[in-house]
Amino acid sequence: METATAMERIGRRSPRFLARMAGVFQLLEALTATFGQVIVLNRLVNYKDAAATAANIVGHQSLFWVGFASALIGVVFHIAWAFLLFDLLKCVNRRVSLFALLVISVGCAVQTLTILFYIAPLLVLRGMSAFSVFSMDQLQVLALLFLRLNSAAFNIYLVFFGLWCVLTGFLIFKSTFLPRLLGVLLAISGFGWMIYLWPPLAERLFMPYIAAASALGEIPLELWLLVMALNAQQWEDQVSSARMEYGRTGS
């Protein structure tokens, strides 16, 4: 009897625990992806000077490897964050939540592809035998090309991430256990990222518009999950309602 009671208490706490873990993984993803894809590359890469970029990468190989590892770990954190939100929000709308999970899964796959382009320049510049037929100037240009592909692939990832934010924002808005305002703000952030369907326009609008939309949409959600989590009783009520609805429709 005591064991059953203890398990019941754990079950009651689990939605709040999952919500807080989603906030933790959101924070970790933001820190690692930003460090790897933004801070490190902004320090080492000059897209207008292949020779300078090559010298920076070769001269700071340890930093480049740390940036690579950070970006890769960020993908893992992103998958965990997305899955936890799926687990929490599937009671709102099963089909939309599943579609959102599929969208971000594709986005994370593209994000992983960016990391292959990330590490390729260092492999090229370290003089692998397969590239011995190229001159140093050609190797430098090839390394910069991979970095440009990294940037282009990351822009594609942002489109999928933006769509996921819109779908997740919709689910939060329709939920009863999270503030609707968080869903509206996250959806606005998502529409901002989706402007990367046309990267020249997105780069022009990034500061301050897209950056501001991202901060207003993602930071409040992160803080709410970390501090407030969710309303466990209303989450359980919505789960029960979803189970009853699923039982009636069988779909």
Buried (B, 14 or more C-beta within 10 A) or exposed (E): EEEEEEEEEEEEEEBBEBBBBBBBBBBBBBBBBBBBBEEBBEEBBBEEEBEBBBBBBBEBEEBBEBBBBBBBBBBBBBBBBBBBBBBBBBBBBBEBBEBBBBBBBBBBEBBBBBBBBBBBBBEBBEEEEEBEEBEEEEBBBBBBBBBEBBBEBBBBBBBBBBBBBBBBBBBBBBBBBBBEEBBBBBBBBBBBBBBBEEBEEBEEBBEEEBEBBBEBBBBBBBBBBBEBBBBBEBBBBBBEEBEEEEEEEEE
